[in-house]
Amino acid sequence: MFGPIAETIETERLTLEPLTVSHADEMREVLGDPELHAFMGGEPATLAELRARYQRLVAGPAPFHQEGWLNWVVRRNDDIQAVGTVQATVTPGAQGPQASVAWVIGVPFQGRGYACEAAAALAGWLRDHSVAGLVANIHPDNLASAGVARHIGLHPTDQYAGDEVVWRG
Ligand SMILES: CC(C)(COP(=O)(O)OP(=O)(O)OC[C@H]1O[C@@H](n2cnc3c(N)ncnc32)[C@H](O)[C@@H]1OP(=O)(O)O)[C@@H](O)C(=O)NCCC(=O)NCCS
């Protein structure tokens, strides 16, 4: 385990709740649209798969790994509807801890600025917890995700991770 432990993060419209296995039931619905996987690959997880994935995420990496896995469910404050997830994988870096970040908002809840709001809160929290640099890998056609990355101050580099552009900030 490396880096900070996930805490609840509040924004104007959203609450970022540290992920638990019991989130799987409601997230199965939120993340259930196959369209969500256009750039991520794969297909929507079954409830059993999602529970198993959340168990692995909550357990975290093996103790000898210099890595921290931080995951949150993004929940709307007004009607407590879960709308997506954000995550950060924190590792040591030459200039201080680095975080690889990612975001997912369920199809019915997209286009309302939730990803930008949640990602900005995540980035602020990480910087407040001594994370020196952020990285995101984004498919060149994923304009919405590029918009989120730009919103939190990341810039595309000339590096690729597979077919995804590496953004840094
Ligand atoms: C990427 C994603 C999280 C964006 O969620 P969202 O809540 O709809 O995003 P926002 O409403 O905060 O908008 C983000 C930016 O993208 C723009 N945008 C939103 N939908 C867009 C679309 N279909 N095409 C182009 N731009 C779009 C917005 O205008 C905004 O940019 P701006 O700040 O310059 O105006 C969502 O589309 C998603 O979950 N996609 C599938 C998973 C994924 O690809 N995750 C990224 C892995 S790094």
The ligand as an SDF file (V2000), in Angstrom:
LIG
                    3D

 48 50  0  0  0  0  0  0  0  0999 V2000
  -15.9350   10.6350  -20.3540 C   0  0  0  0  0  0  0  0  0  0  0  0
  -17.1670   10.7580  -19.4680 C   0  0  0  0  0  0  0  0  0  0  0  0
  -16.7900   10.3560  -18.0400 C   0  0  0  0  0  0  0  0  0  0  0  0
  -17.6890   12.2040  -19.4940 C   0  0  0  0  0  0  0  0  0  0  0  0
  -18.7680   12.2870  -18.5520 O   0  0  0  0  0  0  0  0  0  0  0  0
  -19.7990   13.5190  -18.5590 P   0  0  0  0  0  0  0  0  0  0  0  0
  -20.3400   13.6710  -17.1720 O   0  0  0  0  0  0  0  0  0  0  0  0
  -20.7570   13.3830  -19.6510 O   0  0  0  0  0  0  0  0  0  0  0  0
  -18.7990   14.7390  -18.8730 O   0  0  0  0  0  0  0  0  0  0  0  0
  -19.0840   16.2920  -18.6320 P   0  0  0  0  0  0  0  0  0  0  0  0
  -20.5460   16.5560  -18.7660 O   0  0  0  0  0  0  0  0  0  0  0  0
  -18.3870   16.6920  -17.3610 O   0  0  0  0  0  0  0  0  0  0  0  0
  -18.3530   16.9150  -19.8850 O   0  0  0  0  0  0  0  0  0  0  0  0
  -16.9660   16.7520  -20.0940 C   0  0  0  0  0  0  0  0  0  0  0  0
  -16.4890   17.5350  -21.2580 C   0  0  0  0  0  0  0  0  0  0  0  0
  -16.7160   16.8080  -22.4630 O   0  0  0  0  0  0  0  0  0  0  0  0
  -17.6090   17.5200  -23.3150 C   0  0  0  0  0  0  0  0  0  0  0  0
  -18.4820   16.4970  -23.8510 N   0  0  0  0  0  0  0  0  0  0  0  0
  -19.4430   15.8130  -23.1950 C   0  0  0  0  0  0  0  0  0  0  0  0
  -19.9810   14.8870  -24.0170 N   0  0  0  0  0  0  0  0  0  0  0  0
  -19.3220   15.0110  -25.2020 C   0  0  0  0  0  0  0  0  0  0  0  0
  -19.4010   14.3410  -26.4430 C   0  0  0  0  0  0  0  0  0  0  0  0
  -20.2650   13.3440  -26.6430 N   0  0  0  0  0  0  0  0  0  0  0  0
  -18.5740   14.7410  -27.4450 N   0  0  0  0  0  0  0  0  0  0  0  0
  -17.6960   15.7380  -27.2560 C   0  0  0  0  0  0  0  0  0  0  0  0
  -17.5580   16.3960  -26.0920 N   0  0  0  0  0  0  0  0  0  0  0  0
  -18.3770   16.0430  -25.0870 C   0  0  0  0  0  0  0  0  0  0  0  0
  -18.2680   18.5200  -22.4350 C   0  0  0  0  0  0  0  0  0  0  0  0
  -18.6930   19.6370  -23.1750 O   0  0  0  0  0  0  0  0  0  0  0  0
  -17.1600   18.8610  -21.4860 C   0  0  0  0  0  0  0  0  0  0  0  0
  -16.1700   19.6670  -22.0930 O   0  0  0  0  0  0  0  0  0  0  0  0
  -16.0330   21.2050  -21.7490 P   0  0  0  0  0  0  0  0  0  0  0  0
  -15.7070   21.2910  -20.2770 O   0  0  0  0  0  0  0  0  0  0  0  0
  -14.9140   21.6270  -22.6290 O   0  0  0  0  0  0  0  0  0  0  0  0
  -17.3650   21.7830  -22.0690 O   0  0  0  0  0  0  0  0  0  0  0  0
  -18.3070    9.8160  -19.9750 C   0  0  0  0  0  0  0  0  0  0  0  0
  -18.5660   10.1220  -21.3280 O   0  0  0  0  0  0  0  0  0  0  0  0
  -17.9710    8.3420  -19.8450 C   0  0  0  0  0  0  0  0  0  0  0  0
  -18.1260    7.7680  -18.7770 O   0  0  0  0  0  0  0  0  0  0  0  0
  -17.5210    7.7290  -20.9200 N   0  0  0  0  0  0  0  0  0  0  0  0
  -17.2100    6.2970  -20.9130 C   0  0  0  0  0  0  0  0  0  0  0  0
  -16.0500    5.9740  -20.0050 C   0  0  0  0  0  0  0  0  0  0  0  0
  -14.7910    6.6620  -20.4230 C   0  0  0  0  0  0  0  0  0  0  0  0
  -14.5060    6.7690  -21.6140 O   0  0  0  0  0  0  0  0  0  0  0  0
  -14.0220    7.1060  -19.4080 N   0  0  0  0  0  0  0  0  0  0  0  0
  -12.7770    7.7680  -19.6590 C   0  0  0  0  0  0  0  0  0  0  0  0
  -11.6330    6.8760  -19.2970 C   0  0  0  0  0  0  0  0  0  0  0  0
  -10.1970    7.9180  -18.9690 S   0  0  0  0  0  0  0  0  0  0  0  0
  1  2  1  0
  2  3  1  0
  2  4  1  0
  2 36  1  0
  4  5  1  0
  5  6  1  0
  6  7  2  0
  6  8  1  0
  6  9  1  0
  9 10  1  0
 10 11  2  0
 10 12  1  0
 10 13  1  0
 13 14  1  0
 14 15  1  0
 15 16  1  0
 15 30  1  0
 16 17  1  0
 17 18  1  0
 17 28  1  0
 18 19  1  0
 18 27  1  0
 19 20  2  0
 20 21  1  0
 21 22  1  0
 21 27  2  0
 22 23  1  0
 22 24  2  0
 24 25  1  0
 25 26  2  0
 26 27  1  0
 28 29  1  0
 28 30  1  0
 30 31  1  0
 31 32  1  0
 32 33  2  0
 32 34  1  0
 32 35  1  0
 36 37  1  0
 36 38  1  0
 38 39  2  0
 38 40  1  0
 40 41  1  0
 41 42  1  0
 42 43  1  0
 43 44  2  0
 43 45  1  0
 45 46  1  0
 46 47  1  0
 47 48  1  0
M  END
$$$$
